[in-house]
Amino acid sequence: MAEKSAVLLCTCGGQLNLDYEALVDRLGEMELAGHVEVHDLVCQPDGLDVVKRLLAEHGRLVIAACTSQKLKPRVDMALQHDGVTAPLITYVNIREQLAWVHKPSPEATEKALDTVHGAISLSALAEPPSVVCKDLPRHVTIIGAGIAGLECAVNLSRLGYSVALLERSDEVGGHLRRLPVIAPTGRSGPEVLGPRIDAVMSSDRIDVMLGVDVKFVEGEVGSFKVHYTADGSQEDGVIETSAVVLAMGFKEFKPTMMDEYGYGRNPDVITQYELSTMLSEGRLERPSDGGSVKEVVMVQCVGSRSEQFKRDCSKLCCTFAIDNALELLERDPAIRVHIVYMDIRVPFENEAVYRESREKGVDYIRGRVCSVWQSGNNTYLRLYDSLMDQYFQLSPDLVVLSSALLPPDGVEELAETLGYAVEYDGHVKELYGKLRRVETRRRGVFAIGAVTGPQFVSEAITDAQAAALLVHAELQGGRIETVPRGAVLDLDSCVGCSLCAQHCPRGVPLMIEQDGGADETEKIQFKAAIDILNCHACGVCQSLCPSGATELNFLTNEQLWAQTKGALSHAGRDRPVTLCFYCEECAASTIDIAGTLHMEYPASTRLIPVPCAGRVSAIDILRAFEYGAATVMIASCEKNRCHMGGTGNEIAQAQVDVTKEILSAIGWDSRRVEMYRMFSAEPERFRSAIAEMVERAHDLGPTPVHLGTAGQWKEVVS
Amino acid sequence: MVGPVLIVGAGVAGMTAAVELADAGVHTVLVERLSTVGGNALRLYKAFPTDDCFFCFEGNRWRPGIRKCFYRSALTDQPNIDLRVNTTVVDISGTPGSFTVRLRTEPTYVDPKKCILCGLCTTRSEAFKLSSPQCQPQTVSVDPTLLDDEARRVASECPTHAIDLDATPSEDTLVVSDIVIATGYHEFKPQGVQEYGYGEHPNIITQLELAEMLDPTGPSGGVLLRPSDGAPVERVMMVQCVGSRSVDHFPFCSKICCVFALKHANIIAQEHNGIRVDVVYMDIRTYDRHERYYRMARRAGVGFIRGRVSRVVPRDDGRLDVVIYDSLLDQYLQYEVDLFVLSSALEPSEGTAALISQLGLQDRSGFVAPVEDGSVDGVMAGDHVFVCGTALGPAEVPESVTQARAVVSRILQGGV
């Protein structure tokens, strides 16, 4: 059912150089425009009153004004004040995308008309909103009871959540239990753990489970089922929980395969954490013969900063080594400690501890160890000093390897059912490195502490506290009540292909086994299920769905096609038009900033927003050609920077590639479609991209299939 | 009862804390000394660790999505956030849980809720300009020194009557339950540090100044030109640890400068054809996955010289002679460079010291220290007083964000 919308045009204080008279006249002739009105200042109180009035009178409204990024929050807030949520308003940008980038011309007026035409066509098909409620158990499961897990459990319990704290070993505390001192605080691991363990043990909201191995997890945020096995028990246990926090810590690299050090063969060659353990247990002796320790060589970057084992720096090892060196000197000031290093890396005030160690006589040798060998009861070590450009030989009692910090076991396996992404180095990948550190790709799954990468104790604690807030925000205190915006699945149309479940950037669709009933041979065994409350509304599932079963409830296929058709009304034989689908994240920003900077580009362009570039399917692009576009461009976020879990724009790229192949196969020039990536700090990227596509439109001429342009195309099948 | 909460400083940390608190239904007063939010981040165009722009800011329940540009963060149009720019804290009294705070606001002359950026004033008078397309609040700024008759005429024609050139400073007193210190950092200006000659020659600049030069929307369109004469830059030298790790200035390591410098070195080596970059360093500190920047720099042909600069001498042709002691070669080397870039220390921001003394907090190398109660709790500075971001010490953007969230978490737990 196509409904009429009111159209409200803003003049931005009379400053937009557009032909409003012509716009009002010609928009008034459009069938779907129920009413057309011009206001000078829609964003100001008077204008907002007009918005409210038009919405009340006409039910649906198209506002053509400045960027919706700025206007929409203000309109939403004004309406919310009156109790109106999720109004049927469609925004059209006639400022940053029009008046500020095009000179006044009949072409610019046509672009304005077409863009509004597209918007009213979309608005005509919009579904009225409805509220959905969902209750979520206030229960969270934390995997790993090291410092991060303990801290997170305490914080969550204080926010009113029940917590299952699962630990694989038989005691809580993780690596910190064996750290004699932690720079720059000067406190020992057990001192830092103490108050937290007490708080966990005395809380009746926290259930500590030791000797527990998590096998797999089913379900989704609000209704996860964590399957585990416990020591000494034959049966698997299941925990029903609303969110999962990964806090499995790290694993110290055991360099047995590095022949030069002799680790694993020579008992006097140990790792830094093994030394920590010795020191925290009050032992200090040569493991080989129990002899006293008078000389120690510590070797930095064992396995780290190496193409063979771990490419990156393990961040903590320099501080670890210095902590232990000082602790050695504390026990016996006569011990000679040498640290062989490439770069000493100690952030902020840890530098003071480094300076202290130099003052106390720790000998720093910049270079590399060539080999370690045993002769008689003694260990020998040969090294190259890059500052002196010389080789030296030492005979230490202990060789301590500052070994790389690796991800713990089980990260990959758990990812299979928990659906989070894994970094190239095997740690849990954060949702977005700059701003969304403790969240993962999978909604309701969080990762804190060293499981995300080497972290100092204070960082792991901060992570844990932050994660408690994010869990709290995600579960909204246990009850979600909202007008959902996202994907809706029509179960009858689902063919069970599972493309949506495989490619959803946030892992929302689940494949559910279907009950019997129909004839077994025809039955689809699994069908998708999408909880719209978990959906991030990118539309990737929609663009991939072969049967049109999933659709965004605010941008159905019919809606986008209607909008595309409307926006191309003036495209024709002598008017090659470039259509740009742009994502409402980085691309929208880049286009807005280009507008704010008044970067001019041709008016033979039509811009249509989509939540994520991944929403645009090959069909959508082909439709655009059918409706008259000469060229089509997709504007998206940068590679790996997609706002939708990082992968939405990769789906878009695939759609563009497929479209190019289709075009080639039918004898068209595949340059008619292209994908461009951009971000707002470089607005020139958009300007040059659209200029390129406009040029191609002129070169290639109108589309071969549009009603008015058939026969005008230039491609020649060779 | 939690709230209202006072947040001092609207950089990455302060903005994050404000939005998270607001989302949780807590009223916040976000105070910023300058006329635009974003802090130092607004001056950088590419950020590590993601190498996209620095104008990113987290989304929230009102603005769904993972992140948004500053310009679309709608800070002036959010429930529960009372943003006050050009505002400083005069004094704080009262008790934890019920602080009385006196604020002073200098006039901005333009009402951010009324300014629509229509362009009327900015096209007609130099006194009005848009400081950055990403500024937040999105409003025109006024340079009072350029106000003339035309400017006043233009102001009176503003379609929304947003401009009031007769505005005067004002004071306000609030009662707040908690205080969040997010006053950030300031890049140390090494004037008077003799060997570097900063301030004595225009071609000697800091990394933040270089970031502005590299910005494609900046004055030179991202082309590297010598500030002295506009000649194209052929050779850049960067020097690490300027003021940092120094007993004379700041004993600490500023932590982010190595990555910051290498990020710029890589941009120059990869995107600016033919410009040679060398980095003079003591230790390259690229922690964890930041090691990638070091690998990239080595691959891109950036030169690394382990040692210290002993002097910089300007030449007649606009270049600089730099003499360096190379500790690996045990030799003095001389280079001719066009641009000499100092990776300068991060120092506590203006006003941090005053807050520390007003609230009776501990300091840590001039930054706000977390409370020393044995819990190694990074973000508590005192009873109902929290600290996040670089006010706590040098921090990367993701750390600042995480700390801000930790603060909000603790406030919602009742400030314990």
Contacts between the chains, C-beta under 8 A, distances in Angstrom:
chain1	res1	chain2	res2	distance
A	12	B	116	5.9
A	12	B	118	4.8
A	13	B	116	5.9
A	13	B	118	4.4
A	13	B	120	6.8
A	13	B	158	7.8
A	13	B	159	2.9
A	13	B	160	6.2
A	14	B	159	6.1
A	15	B	118	3.9
A	15	B	119	5.8
A	15	B	120	5.6
A	15	B	159	7.0
A	16	B	118	8.0
A	40	B	159	6.6
A	41	B	116	6.9
A	41	B	159	6.6
A	41	B	160	6.1
A	43	B	116	6.1
A	44	B	114	6.9
A	44	B	116	7.8
A	44	B	160	5.8
A	66	B	116	7.3
A	66	B	117	7.9
A	67	B	72	7.7
A	69	B	68	7.8
A	69	B	69	7.9
A	69	B	71	7.3
A	69	B	72	3.8
A	69	B	74	8.0
A	70	B	71	7.6
A	70	B	72	6.7
A	70	B	74	7.2
A	70	B	138	6.4
A	73	B	62	6.8
A	73	B	63	6.9
A	73	B	74	3.9
A	73	B	77	4.3
A	73	B	78	7.1
A	74	B	74	7.6
A	74	B	77	4.7
A	76	B	62	7.6
A	77	B	77	5.6
A	77	B	78	7.6
A	77	B	79	6.7
A	80	B	79	7.9
A	155	B	409	5.9
A	155	B	410	7.9
A	155	B	413	6.5
A	158	B	413	4.1
A	158	B	414	7.3
A	158	B	416	7.1
A	159	B	409	7.5
A	159	B	412	6.3
A	159	B	413	6.0
A	182	B	376	7.3
A	185	B	372	7.9
A	185	B	376	5.6
A	187	B	374	6.4
A	187	B	376	6.8
A	191	B	374	6.2
A	192	B	374	7.4
A	192	B	375	7.3
A	192	B	376	5.1
A	194	B	374	7.9
A	195	B	374	6.9
A	195	B	375	5.6
A	196	B	375	7.6
A	305	B	291	6.2
A	311	B	291	6.7
A	311	B	292	7.9
A	311	B	295	7.4
A	312	B	288	5.7
A	312	B	289	5.1
A	312	B	290	7.7
A	312	B	291	4.2
A	312	B	292	7.1
A	313	B	286	6.3
A	313	B	287	5.5
A	313	B	288	5.8
A	313	B	290	7.4
A	313	B	291	4.6
A	314	B	288	7.4
A	315	B	287	4.3
A	315	B	288	4.5
A	343	B	283	3.8
A	343	B	284	5.1
A	343	B	285	6.5
A	344	B	283	5.0
A	345	B	283	6.4
A	345	B	285	4.5
A	345	B	286	7.9
A	345	B	287	6.2
A	346	B	253	6.3
A	346	B	285	7.9
A	347	B	253	5.6
A	347	B	255	4.2
A	347	B	285	7.1
A	347	B	287	6.9
A	347	B	394	7.3
A	348	B	252	5.0
A	348	B	253	5.8
A	348	B	254	7.6
A	348	B	255	5.3
A	348	B	365	7.9
A	348	B	393	5.0
A	348	B	394	5.6
A	349	B	252	5.2
A	349	B	364	6.6
A	349	B	365	6.3
A	349	B	393	7.1
A	350	B	253	7.3
A	351	B	245	5.8
A	351	B	251	6.5
A	351	B	252	5.1
A	351	B	253	4.3
A	352	B	251	6.1
A	352	B	252	7.0
A	355	B	251	7.2
A	386	B	328	6.0
A	387	B	327	6.0
A	387	B	328	6.4
A	387	B	330	7.8
A	389	B	328	7.8
A	423	B	289	7.8
A	425	B	289	7.2
A	431	B	66	6.6
A	432	B	50	7.2
A	432	B	66	5.3
A	432	B	67	6.5
A	433	B	49	4.7
A	433	B	50	5.0
A	433	B	398	6.1
A	434	B	47	6.2
A	434	B	49	6.7
A	434	B	50	4.7
A	434	B	52	8.0
A	434	B	56	6.0
A	434	B	67	7.5
A	434	B	397	5.3
A	434	B	398	5.5
A	434	B	401	7.5
A	435	B	16	8.0
A	435	B	56	6.2
A	435	B	57	7.5
A	435	B	58	4.8
A	435	B	66	7.0
A	435	B	67	5.1
A	435	B	397	7.5
A	435	B	398	7.0
A	435	B	401	5.4
A	436	B	58	7.4
A	436	B	66	5.7
A	436	B	67	7.5
A	437	B	398	4.8
A	437	B	401	6.8
A	437	B	402	5.4
A	438	B	402	6.6
A	438	B	405	7.9
A	453	B	288	5.3
A	453	B	289	6.6
A	454	B	287	8.0
A	454	B	288	5.6
A	457	B	376	5.9
A	458	B	370	8.0
A	458	B	376	5.6
A	458	B	378	4.6
A	459	B	378	7.8
A	459	B	399	7.1
A	459	B	402	7.9
A	461	B	376	6.2
A	461	B	377	6.6
A	461	B	378	6.1
A	461	B	406	8.0
A	462	B	378	4.9
A	462	B	379	6.5
A	462	B	399	7.6
A	462	B	402	5.4
A	462	B	403	5.5
A	462	B	406	4.6
A	463	B	402	6.0
A	463	B	406	7.9
A	465	B	379	7.1
A	465	B	405	7.5
A	465	B	406	3.6
A	465	B	409	4.6
A	465	B	410	6.3
A	466	B	402	4.7
A	466	B	403	7.6
A	466	B	405	3.6
A	466	B	406	4.6
A	466	B	409	6.2
A	468	B	409	4.9
A	468	B	413	8.0
A	469	B	20	6.5
A	469	B	24	7.9
A	469	B	405	5.0
A	469	B	406	7.4
A	469	B	408	5.4
A	469	B	409	3.7
A	469	B	412	6.9
A	470	B	405	6.7
A	472	B	24	7.6
A	472	B	409	7.5
A	472	B	412	7.0
A	473	B	20	7.4
A	473	B	23	6.4
A	473	B	24	7.0
A	473	B	61	7.7
A	485	B	64	7.6
A	536	B	64	7.7
A	536	B	65	7.8
A	537	B	64	7.4
A	584	B	65	7.9
A	585	B	65	6.3
A	585	B	67	7.8
A	585	B	68	7.8
A	586	B	52	7.4
A	589	B	55	7.6
A	589	B	68	7.7
A	589	B	69	4.3
A	589	B	71	7.4
A	589	B	72	6.7
A	592	B	69	8.0
A	592	B	71	7.1
A	592	B	72	7.6
A	593	B	69	7.7
A	593	B	71	7.3
A	593	B	133	4.9
A	593	B	134	7.2
A	593	B	217	7.8
A	596	B	71	7.8
A	596	B	117	7.4
A	596	B	130	7.3
A	596	B	133	4.1
A	597	B	133	5.9
A	597	B	217	6.7
A	637	B	52	7.8
A	638	B	51	8.0
A	638	B	52	5.4
A	641	B	50	6.3
A	641	B	52	5.0
A	643	B	65	5.5
A	643	B	66	4.6
A	643	B	67	6.3
A	644	B	66	7.6
A	679	B	52	4.7
A	679	B	53	4.9
A	680	B	53	5.7
A	680	B	55	5.8
A	680	B	69	5.3
A	680	B	71	8.0
A	680	B	134	7.3
A	681	B	45	4.5
A	681	B	46	6.5
A	681	B	52	7.5
A	681	B	53	3.2
A	681	B	54	7.1
A	681	B	55	6.4
A	681	B	215	7.2
A	681	B	216	7.3
A	681	B	217	7.1
A	682	B	53	7.5
A	682	B	216	5.3
A	682	B	217	7.9
A	683	B	217	6.7
A	684	B	216	6.0
